[in-house]
Amino acid sequence: MKSALRSLLKTPWLSAVIIASLAIGVGSNTVIFSWLKSAVFQPLPTVDAPVWLVESKDDTGGYVTTAWPEYRDLIAMLPSFAGLAAQRPRNLHLGDSEREARVFAELVSANFFDVLEVRPTQGRFFRPDEGEQPGLAPVVVISHDFWQGYFKGAAHCLGRTLKLNGATFTVIGVTPPRFRGGMNALGFDLWIPAPMAHVLQPSSQELTDRSSRPYIMLGRLKPGTPPAQAQGELAAAARQMIASYPGTNQGLDYHLLPLWRSPRGGEIVVVGLVTLQVFATLILIIVCANTANLLLARASARQKEIGIKLALGAGPGRILAQLLAESVTLALLGAGAGLFIALWGNEAMRQMPVPGGLPVRIDPQLDATSLLFAIGL
């Protein structure tokens, strides 16, 4: 290795160009790979439970959301599911008219966190009857980031109140760090029991109106249950719902989808990242081809050096080993520099502004798999 480094230092500019080229190629590929790995294998950070999307599909082939009464009916029709949760996004006004800010919240079923197998870092999550019984005080769960930002990480945030859409909610729990909610690539600040929708909007009929379909369902299968069995139950449930409620469910059926195939942006993100990965790989191939040409040009200039070594008794195998050591050293230096570029690129992509004011928050991690990927490249 020392001999290889000494040889590379004899042509520092050429070595620097090769290392920089490899670093850019390896770094860009590693960044996209880490994002793609996150989008496919862990679209919901900190959620390791085998959660599926339960999507409604109409007779035109388009995916539609679900009504709250429909979700409640489906719970009893799907014995293969360990839990079925519902969620819907909402923009809320935080504070009073003098100091008002917009926050992103999810209205969720009481079992939402249980289905995702997420545990609070402080306080508790919702009880099964939360919001169902009249007279219960409105409650809210806040994200770790919201706790750090709004409450400045205060140790005693539980029991404090937030004014949301003019109503007062009591904080009962804090989610783990990096938990963003139940929707791909989106991050939420607050979670409120769906039965408290009327507190936020007294005129809301979404809990009783079957034609109002704002909810998205998440399901966790019982251990050992094959997805095909669950899909069969969903097909039977769809037929039963059509028979019971033809006015709102005619032409609708249900499909079990992995989280990354979410029709609300998840699949589009994955397809886009795969396309970027293909282009980045092609760029790396071009970089490697240019590197090979540079090394060949360098080798032709070393014919005299190699001839002297052969004349002094060095065997072809030893000379080949030295050339391979030089190439491997360049590759490792390029991969190391590429990891620094990947760290910078990852952070830069996180800071990119998102049009439309959506709470897009993707949090990929450069872990051991990413490191092995970079070295493999």
C-alpha positions as CSV (number, residue, x, y, z in Angstrom):
1,M,0.0,0.0,0.0
2,K,2.9,2.4,0.8
3,S,4.5,1.7,-2.6
4,A,1.1,2.3,-4.3
5,L,0.8,5.7,-2.5
6,R,4.3,6.7,-3.4
7,S,3.6,5.8,-7.0
8,L,0.4,7.8,-7.0
9,L,2.1,10.9,-5.5
10,K,4.5,11.0,-8.5
11,T,1.5,12.2,-10.6
12,P,-0.5,14.1,-8.0
13,W,-2.7,16.0,-10.5
14,L,-3.7,12.9,-12.3
15,S,-4.4,11.1,-9.1
16,A,-6.5,14.0,-7.8
17,V,-8.6,14.1,-10.9
18,I,-9.3,10.4,-10.7
19,I,-10.2,10.5,-7.0
20,A,-12.4,13.6,-7.5
21,S,-14.2,12.0,-10.4
22,L,-14.8,8.7,-8.5
23,A,-15.9,10.7,-5.4
24,I,-18.6,12.6,-7.4
25,G,-19.8,9.4,-9.0
26,V,-19.8,7.3,-5.8
27,G,-21.2,10.2,-3.7
28,S,-24.1,10.9,-6.0
29,N,-25.0,7.2,-6.2
30,T,-24.8,6.8,-2.5
31,V,-27.1,9.7,-1.8
32,I,-29.7,8.5,-4.1
33,F,-29.4,4.9,-2.9
34,S,-29.9,6.0,0.7
35,W,-33.0,7.9,-0.2
36,L,-34.3,5.0,-2.3
37,K,-33.6,2.5,0.5
38,S,-35.5,4.8,2.9
39,A,-38.5,5.2,0.6
40,V,-38.9,1.5,-0.1
41,F,-37.8,-0.2,3.1
42,Q,-38.7,2.3,5.7
43,P,-41.1,4.9,4.3
44,L,-42.2,5.7,7.9
45,P,-39.1,6.5,10.0
46,T,-39.0,4.6,13.4
47,V,-41.9,2.3,12.3
48,D,-40.6,-1.3,12.0
49,A,-44.0,-3.0,12.2
50,P,-45.2,-4.8,9.0
51,V,-47.8,-2.2,8.2
52,W,-49.8,-2.3,4.9
53,L,-52.0,0.3,3.2
54,V,-55.6,-0.7,2.7
55,E,-56.7,1.3,-0.3
56,S,-60.2,1.8,-1.9
57,K,-60.3,1.6,-5.6
58,D,-63.2,2.7,-7.8
59,D,-64.5,1.3,-11.1
60,T,-62.4,3.7,-13.1
61,G,-59.2,2.2,-11.6
62,G,-58.4,5.3,-9.4
63,Y,-57.7,5.1,-5.7
64,V,-60.0,7.0,-3.4
65,T,-60.0,7.6,0.3
66,T,-62.4,6.1,2.9
67,A,-65.3,7.3,5.0
68,W,-65.1,7.0,8.8
69,P,-68.3,4.9,9.1
70,E,-66.9,2.6,6.4
71,Y,-63.7,2.2,8.3
72,R,-65.6,1.3,11.5
73,D,-67.6,-1.4,9.6
74,L,-64.4,-2.9,8.1
75,I,-62.8,-3.6,11.4
76,A,-65.2,-6.4,12.1
77,M,-64.9,-7.9,8.6
78,L,-61.2,-8.5,8.6
79,P,-60.2,-11.2,11.1
80,S,-56.7,-11.6,9.5
81,F,-55.7,-8.1,10.7
82,A,-54.2,-7.5,14.1
83,G,-55.3,-3.9,13.8
84,L,-56.8,-1.5,11.3
85,A,-56.2,2.2,11.8
86,A,-57.5,5.4,10.0
87,Q,-55.8,8.7,9.5
88,R,-56.4,12.0,7.6
89,P,-54.2,15.1,7.3
90,R,-55.5,18.5,8.4
91,N,-54.0,22.0,8.5
92,L,-54.8,23.7,11.8
93,H,-54.4,27.2,13.1
94,L,-52.3,27.3,16.3
95,G,-52.8,30.1,18.8
96,D,-55.1,33.1,18.9
97,S,-55.8,35.8,16.4
98,E,-52.9,37.9,17.6
99,R,-50.3,35.1,17.3
100,E,-51.5,32.5,14.8
101,A,-49.4,29.9,13.0
102,R,-50.2,27.0,10.8
103,V,-49.4,23.5,11.9
104,F,-49.9,20.1,10.2
105,A,-51.9,17.5,12.1
106,E,-53.4,14.1,11.6
107,L,-56.8,13.1,12.8
108,V,-56.4,9.4,13.7
109,S,-58.2,6.5,15.1
110,A,-57.5,5.7,18.8
111,N,-55.5,2.6,17.8
112,F,-53.3,4.5,15.3
113,F,-50.0,4.2,17.4
114,D,-50.8,0.7,18.4
115,V,-51.1,-0.5,14.8
116,L,-47.7,1.2,14.0
117,E,-46.2,-0.3,17.2
118,V,-44.9,3.2,18.2
119,R,-44.4,4.0,21.9
120,P,-44.4,7.5,23.5
121,T,-41.2,9.0,24.9
122,Q,-43.4,11.0,27.3
123,G,-46.9,10.6,28.6
124,R,-49.3,8.3,26.8
125,F,-51.1,7.9,23.5
126,F,-54.9,7.7,23.0
127,R,-57.2,5.4,24.9
128,P,-59.8,3.3,23.0
129,D,-62.6,5.5,24.1
130,E,-60.7,8.8,23.5
131,G,-63.1,11.2,21.9
132,E,-66.0,8.7,21.8
133,Q,-67.6,9.7,25.1
134,P,-69.3,13.1,25.3
135,G,-67.8,15.5,27.8
136,L,-64.2,14.3,27.6
137,A,-61.6,17.1,27.3
138,P,-60.0,17.4,23.9
139,V,-56.5,15.9,23.9
140,V,-53.5,16.0,21.5
141,V,-50.2,14.2,21.0
142,I,-47.3,16.2,19.8
143,S,-44.2,15.3,17.8
144,H,-40.7,15.4,19.3
145,D,-39.7,18.2,17.0
146,F,-42.8,20.2,18.0
147,W,-42.0,19.7,21.6
148,Q,-38.4,20.9,21.1
149,G,-39.5,23.9,19.0
150,Y,-42.7,25.1,20.6
151,F,-42.1,24.1,24.2
152,K,-38.3,24.5,24.0
153,G,-37.9,20.9,25.2
154,A,-39.5,21.7,28.5
155,A,-39.5,18.7,30.8
156,H,-43.1,19.4,32.0
157,C,-45.0,19.8,28.7
158,L,-47.6,17.2,29.6
159,G,-50.8,18.8,30.8
160,R,-50.1,22.0,29.0
161,T,-52.6,23.3,26.5
162,L,-52.7,24.3,22.8
163,K,-55.3,26.4,21.1
164,L,-56.1,24.7,17.8
165,N,-58.8,26.3,15.5
166,G,-60.0,28.2,18.5
167,A,-60.4,25.1,20.7
168,T,-58.3,24.2,23.7
169,F,-56.5,20.8,23.6
170,T,-54.4,19.2,26.4
171,V,-51.0,17.6,25.6
172,I,-51.0,14.0,26.8
173,G,-47.9,12.6,25.0
174,V,-44.8,13.1,22.9
175,T,-43.8,10.8,20.0
176,P,-40.3,9.4,19.5
177,P,-37.6,11.4,17.7
178,R,-37.8,11.0,13.9
179,F,-41.4,9.8,14.0
180,R,-43.3,11.8,11.3
181,G,-46.7,10.1,11.1
182,G,-48.4,7.6,8.9
183,M,-48.0,9.1,5.4
184,N,-45.0,8.6,3.1
185,A,-42.6,11.5,2.9
186,L,-44.8,13.8,5.0
187,G,-44.1,15.0,8.5
188,F,-46.8,16.1,11.0
189,D,-46.6,18.1,14.2
190,L,-49.7,16.9,16.0
191,W,-52.1,14.0,16.3
192,I,-55.7,14.3,17.4
193,P,-58.4,11.5,17.9
194,A,-60.6,11.5,14.8
195,P,-63.8,11.5,16.9
196,M,-62.8,15.0,18.1
197,A,-63.2,16.3,14.5
198,H,-66.3,18.2,15.6
199,V,-64.3,20.1,18.2
200,L,-62.1,21.5,15.4
201,Q,-65.0,22.1,13.1
202,P,-68.5,22.0,14.8
203,S,-70.3,21.8,11.4
204,S,-68.3,18.7,10.4
205,Q,-70.3,15.6,9.4
206,E,-67.4,13.4,8.4
207,L,-67.9,11.0,11.3
208,T,-71.4,10.1,10.1
209,D,-71.6,11.0,6.4
210,R,-70.7,8.0,4.2
211,S,-70.2,10.2,1.2
212,S,-67.5,12.1,3.0
213,R,-64.3,10.1,2.4
214,P,-61.2,11.9,3.8
215,Y,-59.6,8.9,5.6
216,I,-56.7,6.6,4.7
217,M,-56.4,3.1,6.2
218,L,-53.4,1.3,7.6
219,G,-53.4,-2.3,8.6
220,R,-51.1,-4.7,10.4
221,L,-51.7,-8.4,9.7
222,K,-51.6,-11.1,12.4
223,P,-48.3,-13.0,12.5
224,G,-48.1,-15.7,9.9
225,T,-51.0,-14.4,7.8
226,P,-50.2,-14.4,4.1
227,P,-51.2,-11.2,2.2
228,A,-53.3,-13.3,-0.2
229,Q,-55.5,-14.3,2.6
230,A,-56.0,-10.7,3.8
231,Q,-56.7,-9.7,0.2
232,G,-59.4,-12.4,-0.1
233,E,-61.1,-11.0,3.1
234,L,-60.9,-7.4,1.6
235,A,-62.6,-8.6,-1.6
236,A,-65.4,-10.3,0.5
237,A,-65.7,-7.1,2.6
238,A,-66.0,-5.0,-0.6
239,R,-68.9,-7.2,-1.8
240,Q,-70.7,-6.9,1.5
241,M,-70.3,-3.1,1.6
242,I,-71.7,-2.8,-1.9
243,A,-74.7,-4.9,-0.9
244,S,-75.3,-2.9,2.3
245,Y,-74.5,0.6,1.0
246,P,-74.9,0.6,-2.8
247,G,-75.3,4.4,-2.9
248,T,-71.8,5.1,-1.7
249,N,-69.9,1.9,-2.3
250,Q,-71.0,0.8,-5.8
251,G,-67.9,-0.1,-7.9
252,L,-65.5,0.1,-4.9
253,D,-63.1,-2.6,-3.9
254,Y,-60.2,-2.8,-1.5
255,H,-56.5,-3.5,-2.2
256,L,-53.6,-4.3,0.1
257,L,-50.5,-2.3,-0.9
258,P,-47.0,-2.0,0.6
259,L,-46.4,1.5,2.1
260,W,-44.0,2.5,-0.7
261,R,-46.8,2.1,-3.3
262,S,-48.9,4.7,-1.8
263,P,-51.0,6.3,-4.6
264,R,-50.6,9.7,-2.8
265,G,-47.0,10.3,-3.7
266,G,-45.2,7.2,-2.4
267,E,-44.9,5.3,-5.7
268,I,-44.1,8.5,-7.6
269,V,-41.2,9.2,-5.3
270,V,-39.8,5.7,-5.6
271,V,-40.1,5.7,-9.4
272,G,-38.4,9.1,-9.5
273,L,-35.6,7.9,-7.3
274,V,-35.1,4.7,-9.4
275,T,-34.8,6.9,-12.5
276,L,-32.2,9.1,-10.8
277,Q,-30.3,6.0,-9.6
278,V,-30.2,4.7,-13.2
279,F,-28.8,8.0,-14.5
280,A,-26.3,8.3,-11.6
281,T,-25.1,4.7,-12.3
282,L,-24.6,5.7,-16.0
283,I,-22.6,8.7,-14.9
284,L,-20.5,6.4,-12.7
285,I,-19.9,4.1,-15.6
286,I,-18.7,7.0,-17.7
287,V,-16.4,8.1,-14.8
288,C,-15.0,4.6,-14.6
289,A,-14.4,4.5,-18.4
290,N,-12.6,7.9,-18.2
291,T,-10.6,6.7,-15.2
292,A,-9.6,3.5,-17.1
293,N,-8.4,5.6,-20.1
294,L,-6.4,7.9,-17.8
295,L,-4.8,4.8,-16.1
296,L,-4.0,3.3,-19.5
297,A,-2.3,6.6,-20.6
298,R,-0.4,6.6,-17.3
299,A,0.6,3.0,-17.8
300,S,2.0,3.7,-21.3
301,A,4.2,6.4,-19.9
302,R,5.5,3.9,-17.4
303,Q,6.8,1.4,-19.9
304,K,10.4,2.3,-19.2
305,E,9.8,1.9,-15.4
306,I,8.2,-1.4,-15.8
307,G,10.9,-2.6,-18.2
308,I,13.6,-1.8,-15.7
309,K,11.7,-3.7,-13.0
310,L,11.4,-6.7,-15.2
311,A,15.2,-6.5,-16.1
312,L,16.0,-6.4,-12.3
313,G,14.1,-9.7,-11.8
314,A,10.6,-8.6,-10.8
315,G,8.1,-11.1,-12.0
316,P,4.9,-10.1,-14.0
317,G,2.8,-11.2,-11.1
318,R,4.5,-8.7,-8.7
319,I,4.2,-5.9,-11.2
320,L,0.5,-6.7,-11.7
321,A,0.0,-6.8,-7.9
322,Q,1.5,-3.3,-7.7
323,L,-0.8,-1.9,-10.4
324,L,-3.8,-3.5,-8.8
325,A,-2.8,-2.0,-5.4
326,E,-2.6,1.4,-7.0
327,S,-6.1,1.0,-8.6
328,V,-7.6,-0.3,-5.3
329,T,-6.0,2.6,-3.4
330,L,-7.6,5.1,-5.9
331,A,-10.9,3.3,-5.5
332,L,-10.8,3.4,-1.7
333,L,-9.8,7.1,-1.7
334,G,-12.5,7.9,-4.2
335,A,-15.1,6.0,-2.1
336,G,-13.9,7.8,1.1
337,A,-14.2,11.2,-0.5
338,G,-17.5,10.0,-2.0
339,L,-18.9,9.4,1.5
340,F,-18.1,13.0,2.5
341,I,-19.9,14.2,-0.6
342,A,-22.8,11.9,0.2
343,L,-23.1,13.4,3.7
344,W,-23.1,16.9,2.3
345,G,-25.5,15.9,-0.5
346,N,-27.9,14.2,2.0
347,E,-28.1,17.3,4.1
348,A,-28.4,19.6,1.0
349,M,-31.4,17.6,-0.3
350,R,-33.1,17.8,3.1
351,Q,-32.9,21.6,3.0
352,M,-34.4,21.9,-0.5
353,P,-37.5,24.0,-0.5
354,V,-40.8,22.2,-1.4
355,P,-43.4,24.0,-3.4
356,G,-47.0,24.1,-2.4
357,G,-46.4,24.4,1.4
358,L,-46.6,20.6,2.0
359,P,-45.0,19.2,5.1
360,V,-42.6,17.0,3.1
361,R,-40.0,15.6,5.4
362,I,-37.8,12.7,4.2
363,D,-35.1,11.6,6.6
364,P,-32.8,9.0,5.0
365,Q,-29.8,7.7,7.0
366,L,-26.3,7.0,5.7
367,D,-25.9,3.7,7.6
368,A,-23.7,0.6,7.3
369,T,-25.6,-0.5,4.2
370,S,-24.9,2.8,2.5
371,L,-21.2,2.5,3.5
372,L,-21.0,-1.0,2.0
373,F,-22.8,0.3,-1.2
374,A,-20.2,3.1,-1.6
375,I,-17.3,0.7,-1.1
376,G,-18.9,-1.8,-3.5
377,L,-19.2,0.9,-6.2
